[in-house]
Amino acid sequence: MSTDTIDNVIPPKGKPKWLRVKLPTGKKYTQLRGLVDKYDLHTICTSGSCPNMGECWGEGTATFMILGNVCTRSCGFCGVQTGRPDTVDWAEPEKVARSIKIMGIKHAVITSVDRDDLKDMGSIIWAETVKAIRRMNPETTLETLIPDFQGIEKHLDRIIEVGPEVVSHNMETVKRLTREVRIQAKYERSLEALRYLRANGVNRTKSGIMLGLGELEEEVIETMQDLRNANVDVVTIGQYLQPSKKHLPVKEFILPEQFKKYEELGLEMGFRHVESGALVRSSYKAHKHIH
């Protein structure tokens, strides 16, 4: 299709109607919400107030964060606390596996803060968590949404060795804005990590970007093509929303028609799946991405 620029944004003067979501409902959601509250389970779905929580839970998918809730990096878009993290909880893999069992999760997404303070960047806990989930929930499929581990291959190898169905690492933004948006991350390092994972036995790789930070259409298309050139299979594209006034401001709200255009372009490029829409987040429809 044509890549001619269209009038694709509106100024950020209050959220547009397509960003308004209904409160999650349904029998499955209510059941899972009760279990989360009863057993004090921790999911990104609840702590991040994800707009897709009801839909995902209804399909038996949930996202869990490991390695604490304090990150060693200070990305301008992220609402996770930055600072000196707590010591590693070596019982965490079993706790996560038990949570998945209690909730009856069919497809689990595991993510984490960055742990640049650790010699292994947290990769050992990552591997142990996957192993524990496999032992306790042999029918549950897995996506690991990992940090870049500073691009160190021996840490990436630990993820490859435990064989999650999908390994994901988010680019978050276009090349020009990476230094401002991700600060301690590097565009090429993230690309190379994704390329390395795919080349060394990962069955399905995935990445995501946010829009509305001031990127140009041609830069989004360039990033999508960079991901495809790295043999990434799945891409998610969503609208950035400012977590607080301390974070980077929303420069523009992207129109639904523009998200649709990126979806069509991505499929033409050869991605297996493209999830592109204002409310799309990294784990949106994640259970479909294993196929």
Summary of the structure (lengths in Angstrom):
residues: 291
radius of gyration: 18.2
end to end distance: 25.7
largest distance: 52.8
contacts: 953
relative contact order: 0.15
helix: 41%
strand: 16%
